[in-house]
Amino acid sequence: MTYKRGSAVIPAGKLLALGFTLAVLLIFSITVFAAPKRVATAKPGNCAACHGQEKVFSPSHVDTKEMAYKDCLGCHEKTGPQKLQGKLPGSHLHRLRDINCEKCHGKAKKAGEVKMKQCLTCHDADKLAEKTAKVKPENPHTSPHYGTSLDCNLCHHQHQKSENYCNQCHKYDFTVP
């Protein structure tokens, strides 16, 4: 099959390859240019440092430039419809608590995935299991399959939306920060 335009004849395979190449370039440019940049030195509430002019809040939201996590809790209590858990990526919650990138990633030029061992330098697995002991139907931090050794990263994603790893097999309604 061919496509004829004027006196030029383009084979369908080349046309398909051209279309695929253009689609890849479009997706790449959207990903690269629309994604927020990560600024390790940004102050906790300075969203514009990473997001630029992107509107991340509604126009009625208060200015966050000088805010820390405790300031957010004035409106966003730990429970209820205004809660922050599940609305912000973990990296944002860490940053609002004045924990910078280097604290978890170290001084590497290119930050890689943080291992569970690093999470446990601040978060005690047994204390988390105690804190969530009354969560129903199961304690998410004491897995019947893995105890307290399930890798934090399976549920808690720092730079994207977290997920309920247990729901691959079960139907639990956990809010995962």
C-alpha positions in Angstrom: 0.0 0.0 0.0 1.3 3.5 -0.8 0.2 7.0 -0.3 0.4 9.4 -3.2 0.8 13.1 -2.7 1.3 15.1 -5.9 4.0 13.2 -7.9 5.6 11.7 -4.7 4.7 8.1 -3.7 5.3 7.2 0.0 5.3 3.5 0.9 2.9 2.8 3.9 5.8 1.4 6.0 7.7 4.7 5.7 4.5 6.7 6.5 3.9 4.5 9.5 7.5 4.9 10.7 7.3 8.7 10.3 4.0 8.8 12.3 5.6 6.7 15.0 8.7 8.9 15.2 6.5 12.1 15.4 4.4 10.5 18.2 7.6 9.6 20.2 9.0 13.1 19.8 5.7 14.6 20.9 5.5 12.4 24.0 9.2 13.1 24.8 8.7 16.9 24.5 5.6 16.8 26.7 7.4 14.8 29.3 10.6 16.8 29.4 9.1 20.3 29.1 6.0 19.8 31.2 7.5 17.9 34.1 8.5 20.0 37.1 12.2 20.4 37.7 13.5 19.1 41.1 15.3 21.8 43.0 17.1 20.3 46.0 17.6 23.7 47.6 14.0 24.9 47.3 12.5 26.0 50.6 9.7 23.7 51.8 6.6 25.7 50.7 8.1 27.3 47.6 6.2 25.3 45.0 7.2 27.7 42.2 10.9 26.7 42.6 10.1 23.4 41.0 6.7 23.9 39.3 7.5 27.4 37.8 4.3 29.1 36.6 2.3 25.9 36.6 -0.9 26.3 38.7 -0.7 23.6 41.4 -3.3 25.1 43.7 -6.7 26.7 43.2 -6.7 30.5 42.9 -8.2 30.8 46.4 -5.4 28.8 48.1 -3.2 30.8 50.4 0.5 31.5 49.5 2.7 28.6 50.6 6.2 30.2 50.1 7.0 30.4 53.8 4.9 27.4 54.9 6.0 24.1 56.5 4.0 21.0 57.1 2.7 22.1 60.5 1.3 25.3 58.8 -0.6 23.2 56.3 -2.3 21.3 59.0 -4.2 24.5 60.0 -6.6 23.7 57.1 -5.5 20.2 56.1 -6.0 18.1 59.3 -4.7 14.6 59.4 -8.2 13.2 58.7 -11.2 14.3 56.8 -11.8 15.6 53.2 -9.1 18.3 53.4 -6.3 15.9 54.5 -2.9 16.0 52.7 -2.3 12.2 52.8 -2.8 10.7 49.4 -2.9 14.1 47.8 0.8 15.0 47.7 3.7 12.7 46.6 5.8 11.6 49.5 8.7 13.8 48.4 6.5 16.8 48.9 5.5 15.7 52.4 9.2 15.2 53.2 10.1 18.6 51.8 7.4 20.3 53.8 8.9 18.7 56.9 12.3 20.3 55.8 13.8 17.0 54.8 15.8 17.8 51.6 16.8 15.4 48.8 20.3 14.8 50.1 18.9 13.4 53.4 17.6 10.4 51.5 19.6 10.3 48.3 23.0 11.3 49.7 25.3 13.4 47.6 25.1 11.4 44.4 25.1 13.5 41.2 22.2 11.6 39.9 19.8 10.5 42.5 18.7 6.8 42.3 16.0 4.8 44.0 16.2 5.0 47.8 16.6 1.6 49.4 14.3 0.6 52.3 17.4 0.6 54.6 17.6 4.4 54.1 13.9 4.8 55.0 14.5 2.9 58.2 17.1 5.4 59.4 14.1 7.7 60.2 11.1 5.4 60.1 11.0 2.5 62.6 9.1 -0.4 61.0 8.0 -1.8 64.4 6.7 1.6 65.5 4.8 2.1 62.2 3.2 -1.3 62.7 2.2 -0.3 66.3 0.8 3.1 65.0 -1.3 1.3 62.3 -2.3 -1.7 64.5 -6.0 -0.7 64.5 -6.3 -0.2 60.7 -9.0 -2.5 59.3 -9.2 -5.1 57.8 -5.4 -5.6 58.1 -2.5 -3.7 59.5 -0.7 -2.4 56.4 2.7 -2.4 58.2 2.5 -6.0 59.4 1.9 -8.1 56.4 0.7 -11.7 57.0 3.1 -12.6 54.1 6.2 -10.5 54.9 5.8 -9.2 58.5 7.4 -5.8 58.8 10.0 -6.4 56.1 7.9 -5.5 53.0 9.8 -2.9 51.0 8.4 0.6 51.7 8.8 1.5 48.0 6.2 -1.0 47.0 3.5 1.3 48.4 5.1 4.6 49.2 6.4 6.3 46.0 8.2 9.6 46.6 8.0 11.2 43.2 4.7 9.9 41.9 1.4 8.8 43.3 1.7 6.1 45.9 -0.3 2.9 45.6 -1.8 0.1 47.7 0.5 -2.8 46.9 -1.8 -5.2 48.8 -4.6 -4.5 46.3 -2.9 -6.6 43.7 -4.5 -9.6 45.4 -6.8 -8.0 48.0 -9.4 -5.2 48.2 -8.3 -3.0 51.0 -9.3 0.7 51.2 -6.1 2.1 52.6 -5.1 5.7 52.1 -1.4 5.5 51.2 0.6 8.7 51.7 
